[in-house]
Amino acid sequence: MSSILTNTGAMVALQTMRGINKNMAQTQSEISTGKSINSAKDNAAVWAISKTMQADVKGFAAISDSLALGRSTVAVATQAAETVTDLLTQMKGAIVSAQEENVDRAKIQTDIVALREQITSITTAAQFNGLNLLSNRETTAGSGAVNVLSSLDRSSDGTVVSANIGVAKQDLGTTASSISGTALAAAALAAKATGPAAGTATAITGAAAPASTNAVIVADGIAAGDGFSVSISAGAGTFLGQATASANDIRYVAREGDTETDVARGLAAAFNSFAEANGIEGLTATVTGAGNNQLTFTNSAGTGNNVSVRLDAFAAADTTIGGRLEALNDIDVSSATGAASALSEIEGLIQTAIDSAAAFGSAQTRIDTQAEFIKNLSDALTTGIGSLVDADMEAASARLQALQVQQQLATQSLSIANQQPQNILALFR
């Protein structure tokens, strides 16, 4: 049945044309934007995933900047530590020369002082953007490390947490520490150290099988600026009349991030250095215990040669924190005894500088590796986002040409449908 009121053919042609025009608009959008999914209405799930990944890529770009800053900071510290190692090696050469009798030790000592001042200048200037990794002398409690932002870790539930690369500070300062004020009372001392030699003088009796007394440093009680000292009182036998040690002679002041092990090792080194420098034979301190936090004092002298040892702790407000190279201030080769003592002292200081440079080198390598990984990860994420939302331009081009033909045919079809009423008019002629 034909009707001049309802043109079914025209309606079908219009519906077809609307569909073609819609597909053509979508195809043209893909061609102009380069994306097959340009908004949430195109595909909500894929669009949401792509936006989350794009946010991560933006975050990794900021992380790359953080790693670059950290790498530069560590590079400065590494160079400074290596330079300090070279200067200490030069100093060792001068100290070795001072072992000879027929040398001008005063002039050698002048050279050593100049090298020490140069080391101080280097460690003071080794900063990047105000951060000096060769200084770990803060008097407030802290980690003793600098955290470099290295990653953003996203879990399956969508939680995001940051990850860091910790770079431990390496104190190569030459500032000498000091302890003043009154030792902590028994109750306060118990939070810092326990053992027979803590707070009271304990005699160590020289014998064939040497007796010893121990002091355990308590981890939870250590804070930056806490001062510890070991005092020696001469006893009977060959120790009588030899050098004694007051609170400020054998000392260690805790740096930021120090543990009980660091304090025990620092005290042991200071104790043994004092004994060697003052010709006290047979009296030594070693670090023992499962946690490497127990000081053991040993007297290997003969029977009757007794000495008393006492460990004290001082409040942080009464201390000046020294650098790990503070022993440079005590090196004096102007005498034969001083030259001999300096030779053993410089070996430990060189090793301290070498360990510091090696620690910075390891941290720098890790930062470089992470920076390269972040770059590759960002590229991989960007590629993944592209595979989700980017348009296939070859397919879009072919689809556009097909739609253009369909549009032309739909236009022709509509034109034919619109002629149907004219055909009906011919029936009434």
matplotlib code that plots the C-alpha trace (Angstrom):
import matplotlib.pyplot as plt

x = [0.0, 1.3, 0.6, 1.3, 1.1, 3.6, 6.8, 8.2, 11.1, 12.2, 12.1, 14.3, 16.7, 16.9, 17.6, 20.4, 21.9, 21.8, 23.7, 26.3, 26.7, 27.2, 29.9, 31.5, 31.7, 33.3, 35.8, 36.6, 37.1, 39.6, 41.5, 41.6, 42.5, 44.4, 42.5, 39.8, 38.8, 38.8, 36.3, 34.5, 31.4, 33.5, 34.5, 34.3, 36.4, 39.3, 39.2, 39.4, 42.4, 44.2, 43.7, 45.1, 48.2, 48.6, 48.7, 51.4, 53.5, 53.2, 54.3, 57.3, 58.4, 58.6, 60.5, 63.0, 63.7, 64.1, 66.6, 68.5, 68.8, 69.8, 72.4, 74.0, 74.0, 75.7, 78.1, 79.4, 79.8, 81.5, 84.0, 84.7, 85.2, 87.6, 89.6, 89.8, 91.1, 93.8, 94.8, 94.9, 97.2, 99.5, 99.4, 100.4, 103.4, 104.4, 103.9, 106.0, 108.8, 108.6, 109.6, 113.2, 115.5, 117.4, 114.4, 112.9, 109.8, 108.6, 108.4, 106.6, 104.1, 103.5, 102.6, 100.3, 98.5, 98.0, 96.6, 94.2, 93.0, 92.4, 90.4, 88.3, 87.7, 86.6, 84.2, 82.7, 82.2, 80.9, 77.2, 74.6, 71.6, 72.5, 72.7, 76.1, 76.3, 79.7, 78.2, 76.3, 76.6, 73.0, 72.2, 68.6, 67.5, 67.1, 67.8, 71.3, 70.3, 68.8, 65.9, 65.8, 62.3, 62.7, 59.3, 55.5, 54.2, 50.6, 49.0, 46.1, 43.5, 44.7, 46.7, 49.8, 52.9, 56.2, 59.5, 62.9, 66.6, 68.3, 71.7, 73.5, 75.5, 79.2, 80.7, 84.3, 84.5, 87.6, 85.9, 87.0, 84.3, 84.3, 82.3, 81.6, 79.1, 78.1, 77.7, 74.2, 72.8, 72.4, 68.8, 69.5, 72.7, 70.8, 68.9, 72.2, 74.5, 74.5, 77.3, 79.9, 81.9, 78.9, 78.9, 81.3, 85.0, 85.8, 89.2, 90.6, 93.2, 96.2, 96.8, 98.1, 94.5, 93.3, 90.2, 87.8, 84.8, 82.1, 79.7, 76.7, 75.4, 71.6, 70.2, 67.0, 68.8, 71.1, 70.3, 72.3, 74.6, 74.8, 78.3, 80.1, 83.5, 85.8, 88.1, 91.2, 92.6, 96.1, 96.4, 99.2, 102.3, 103.6, 100.4, 101.2, 102.3, 101.3, 98.8, 95.3, 92.2, 89.6, 86.1, 87.3, 90.3, 88.6, 85.2, 82.6, 79.7, 76.8, 76.0, 72.6, 71.6, 74.2, 73.3, 74.7, 77.2, 78.6, 79.0, 80.7, 83.1, 83.8, 84.6, 86.8, 88.8, 89.3, 90.3, 92.9, 94.2, 94.7, 96.4, 98.8, 99.6, 100.4, 102.4, 99.9, 100.6, 98.3, 95.1, 92.7, 89.0, 87.2, 83.6, 81.9, 78.4, 75.8, 74.7, 78.3, 77.3, 79.3, 82.6, 85.1, 88.1, 91.0, 94.2, 96.8, 99.6, 101.1, 99.6, 99.2, 99.2, 95.7, 93.8, 90.2, 87.9, 84.7, 82.1, 80.0, 77.3, 76.6, 73.5, 73.3, 73.3, 76.8, 78.5, 80.1, 79.9, 83.1, 83.7, 84.9, 88.2, 88.6, 91.7, 93.6, 93.7, 95.8, 98.4, 101.7, 104.9, 107.2, 108.5, 109.4, 106.6, 104.1, 105.3, 104.9, 101.4, 100.4, 101.4, 98.8, 96.2, 96.3, 95.6, 92.2, 91.4, 92.2, 90.0, 87.2, 87.4, 87.6, 84.5, 82.7, 83.6, 82.6, 79.3, 78.5, 79.6, 77.2, 74.4, 75.2, 75.2, 71.8, 70.3, 71.6, 70.1, 66.8, 66.8, 67.3, 64.5, 62.1, 62.7, 62.1, 59.1, 57.6, 58.1, 56.5, 53.5, 53.1, 53.2, 50.5, 48.3, 48.6, 47.6, 44.4, 43.2, 45.1, 43.3, 44.3, 44.9, 45.1, 41.7, 40.3, 41.3, 39.7, 36.6, 36.3, 36.3, 33.7, 31.5, 31.8, 30.5, 27.7, 26.8, 26.5, 24.4, 22.2, 21.7, 20.7, 18.4, 16.7, 16.3, 14.6, 12.3, 11.3, 10.2, 7.6, 4.7, 5.4, 4.9, 1.5, 0.4, 0.9, -1.9, -4.5, -3.6]
y = [0.0, 3.4, 6.5, 10.2, 10.6, 8.0, 7.6, 4.4, 4.3, 7.8, 6.9, 3.8, 5.9, 8.6, 6.0, 4.5, 7.9, 8.8, 5.6, 6.3, 9.9, 8.7, 6.2, 8.8, 11.3, 8.7, 7.8, 11.5, 11.9, 9.0, 10.5, 14.0, 13.0, 9.8, 8.0, 5.3, 6.0, 9.7, 10.0, 7.9, 7.5, 5.7, 2.8, 3.6, 0.7, 1.1, 4.9, 4.6, 2.2, 4.5, 7.5, 5.7, 4.6, 8.2, 9.5, 6.9, 8.0, 11.6, 10.5, 8.6, 11.8, 13.5, 10.5, 10.8, 14.4, 13.2, 10.5, 13.1, 15.3, 12.4, 11.2, 14.7, 14.9, 11.5, 12.2, 15.3, 13.3, 10.5, 12.8, 14.5, 11.2, 10.0, 13.2, 12.9, 9.3, 10.7, 13.4, 10.8, 8.6, 11.6, 12.2, 8.6, 9.1, 12.0, 10.0, 7.2, 9.7, 10.8, 7.4, 8.1, 9.6, 11.9, 14.0, 17.4, 16.2, 19.8, 20.5, 17.2, 18.1, 21.4, 19.5, 17.2, 20.1, 21.7, 18.4, 18.2, 21.7, 20.8, 17.8, 20.1, 22.5, 19.7, 18.1, 21.5, 22.4, 19.0, 20.0, 20.0, 22.3, 22.8, 19.0, 17.7, 13.9, 14.1, 15.6, 13.4, 15.4, 16.6, 16.8, 15.7, 12.1, 11.0, 8.3, 9.3, 8.8, 10.8, 9.2, 9.6, 9.1, 6.1, 4.7, 4.6, 1.1, 0.4, -2.7, -4.7, -2.8, 0.5, 1.6, 3.6, 3.9, 5.6, 3.8, 5.3, 4.6, 5.4, 7.0, 6.8, 9.9, 9.4, 11.8, 12.6, 15.8, 16.7, 18.5, 17.1, 15.9, 16.9, 15.9, 18.2, 18.4, 15.8, 12.1, 10.7, 9.5, 5.7, 5.6, 7.6, 5.7, 2.4, 3.5, 4.0, 1.3, -1.7, -3.9, -4.0, -1.1, 1.3, 4.1, 2.6, 1.9, -1.8, -3.2, -5.5, -7.7, -8.7, -12.4, -15.3, -15.9, -12.3, -11.2, -8.8, -6.7, -5.9, -3.0, -3.5, -0.5, -0.4, 0.2, 2.0, 4.5, 5.8, 9.3, 11.7, 13.8, 11.3, 11.3, 8.2, 8.1, 5.5, 6.6, 4.7, 4.8, 3.5, 0.6, -1.5, -2.8, -1.5, 0.6, 2.8, 6.2, 5.7, 7.8, 7.8, 8.8, 11.4, 11.7, 13.7, 11.6, 8.4, 9.4, 8.8, 11.1, 9.4, 10.8, 10.8, 7.3, 5.6, 2.3, 0.7, -1.2, 2.1, 3.4, 0.2, 0.2, 3.9, 3.5, 0.5, 2.3, 5.4, 3.2, 1.2, 4.4, 6.0, 3.0, 2.8, 6.5, 6.4, 3.2, 1.3, -2.3, -5.2, -3.2, -3.6, -3.2, -5.4, -5.4, -8.7, -10.1, -11.4, -7.9, -6.5, -4.1, -5.4, -3.8, -6.2, -4.7, -7.1, -6.8, -9.2, -7.8, -10.0, -10.7, -7.7, -5.2, -3.9, -1.0, 0.4, 1.1, 3.1, 3.8, 7.0, 8.5, 12.2, 14.0, 15.3, 18.9, 18.5, 17.2, 18.4, 15.8, 15.2, 13.9, 10.4, 11.9, 13.8, 11.7, 13.8, 16.5, 14.3, 13.3, 14.9, 13.4, 16.0, 13.2, 9.6, 8.4, 10.5, 9.4, 5.7, 6.3, 8.3, 5.4, 3.0, 5.8, 6.9, 3.3, 3.3, 6.8, 5.9, 2.8, 5.1, 7.3, 4.3, 2.8, 6.1, 6.5, 2.9, 3.3, 6.4, 4.6, 1.7, 4.2, 6.1, 2.8, 1.9, 5.3, 5.1, 1.7, 2.8, 5.9, 3.8, 1.4, 4.3, 5.6, 2.1, 1.6, 4.9, 4.0, 0.6, 2.2, 4.7, 1.9, 0.1, 3.1, 3.6, 0.0, 0.6, 4.0, 4.8, 4.5, 2.1, 4.8, 2.3, 0.8, 4.3, 5.4, 2.4, 2.8, 6.5, 5.7, 3.0, 5.3, 8.0, 5.6, 4.5, 8.1, 8.8, 5.7, 6.7, 10.2, 8.6, 6.2, 9.1, 11.0, 8.0, 7.6, 11.2, 10.7, 8.1, 10.7, 12.1, 8.6, 8.4, 11.6, 10.0, 7.5, 10.4, 11.8]
z = [0.0, -0.9, 1.2, 0.9, 4.7, 5.7, 3.7, 5.2, 2.7, 3.6, 7.3, 6.7, 4.6, 7.4, 10.0, 7.9, 7.3, 11.0, 11.8, 9.0, 10.2, 13.8, 12.8, 10.5, 13.4, 15.6, 12.9, 12.3, 16.0, 16.1, 13.1, 14.6, 18.2, 17.4, 20.1, 19.9, 23.5, 24.1, 27.0, 29.6, 27.4, 24.7, 27.1, 30.9, 32.1, 29.7, 30.1, 33.9, 33.6, 31.2, 33.4, 36.4, 34.4, 33.0, 36.6, 37.5, 34.5, 35.7, 39.1, 37.7, 35.9, 39.2, 40.7, 37.9, 39.0, 42.6, 41.6, 39.5, 42.6, 44.8, 42.3, 42.2, 45.9, 46.4, 43.5, 45.4, 48.6, 46.7, 45.2, 48.5, 50.3, 47.6, 47.9, 51.6, 51.2, 48.9, 51.4, 54.2, 52.0, 51.5, 55.3, 55.8, 53.6, 55.8, 59.0, 57.6, 56.8, 60.4, 61.6, 60.6, 63.2, 60.9, 59.7, 60.6, 62.3, 62.9, 59.2, 58.6, 61.3, 59.5, 56.4, 58.3, 59.9, 56.4, 55.1, 58.0, 57.4, 53.7, 54.8, 57.0, 54.1, 51.8, 54.2, 55.0, 51.3, 50.2, 50.0, 47.2, 47.6, 51.2, 52.1, 53.3, 53.5, 55.1, 58.3, 60.7, 63.9, 64.4, 68.1, 67.6, 67.2, 63.6, 61.1, 60.2, 56.5, 53.7, 51.8, 48.0, 46.5, 44.2, 43.3, 43.7, 44.4, 43.6, 45.2, 43.8, 45.9, 44.5, 47.5, 46.6, 48.8, 48.1, 48.2, 49.1, 48.7, 52.0, 51.8, 55.1, 56.1, 56.5, 59.0, 57.9, 60.0, 62.0, 64.8, 68.2, 70.6, 74.2, 77.3, 80.2, 83.0, 85.5, 84.7, 84.7, 88.0, 88.5, 87.4, 84.2, 83.5, 83.6, 80.5, 78.7, 80.0, 82.3, 83.7, 86.5, 85.0, 84.5, 87.0, 89.5, 89.3, 88.9, 89.5, 86.8, 88.4, 86.3, 86.3, 84.2, 83.2, 82.9, 84.6, 82.8, 83.4, 80.9, 80.1, 77.9, 75.9, 75.8, 72.3, 73.3, 75.4, 72.6, 71.3, 69.2, 71.5, 74.3, 75.6, 76.9, 78.6, 80.2, 83.0, 84.2, 87.7, 88.3, 90.7, 92.1, 90.4, 87.1, 86.5, 89.5, 88.4, 84.7, 82.8, 84.0, 82.0, 83.0, 81.5, 78.5, 77.6, 76.4, 75.0, 72.3, 71.5, 69.7, 66.3, 64.6, 63.8, 66.0, 67.6, 70.7, 68.4, 67.1, 70.6, 71.8, 68.9, 69.3, 73.0, 72.4, 69.7, 71.9, 74.9, 72.9, 71.3, 74.6, 76.1, 73.1, 73.1, 76.8, 76.8, 78.9, 78.0, 78.7, 79.0, 76.1, 75.3, 72.8, 71.5, 72.2, 72.7, 70.3, 69.4, 69.2, 72.0, 74.9, 76.0, 77.5, 79.4, 79.8, 81.9, 80.7, 83.0, 85.7, 89.1, 91.3, 88.4, 89.0, 87.3, 87.8, 84.9, 85.0, 82.3, 82.6, 80.4, 80.0, 79.0, 75.4, 76.5, 78.0, 74.9, 71.6, 68.9, 67.0, 63.5, 62.7, 61.7, 65.0, 65.8, 63.2, 65.9, 68.1, 65.4, 66.4, 64.8, 66.4, 68.8, 68.2, 70.4, 68.6, 65.2, 66.2, 67.6, 64.5, 62.2, 63.7, 64.0, 60.4, 59.2, 60.9, 59.6, 56.0, 56.3, 57.6, 54.6, 52.2, 53.8, 53.5, 49.8, 49.1, 50.8, 48.7, 45.6, 46.3, 46.9, 43.7, 41.7, 43.1, 42.3, 38.7, 38.3, 39.7, 37.5, 34.4, 35.5, 36.1, 32.6, 31.1, 33.3, 32.2, 28.5, 29.1, 30.8, 28.0, 25.5, 27.4, 27.6, 23.8, 23.2, 25.2, 23.9, 20.7, 17.4, 14.6, 11.9, 9.0, 10.0, 10.6, 7.1, 5.5, 7.6, 6.7, 3.0, 3.4, 5.4, 2.8, 0.1, 2.5, 3.1, -0.6, -1.1, 1.9, 0.4, -3.0, -1.2, 0.6, -2.6, -4.2, -1.2, -1.4, -5.0, -4.0, -3.4, -6.9, -8.3, -6.5, -8.1, -11.5, -10.6, -10.7, -14.1]

ax = plt.figure().add_subplot(projection="3d")
ax.plot(x, y, z, "-o")
ax.set_aspect("equal")
plt.show()
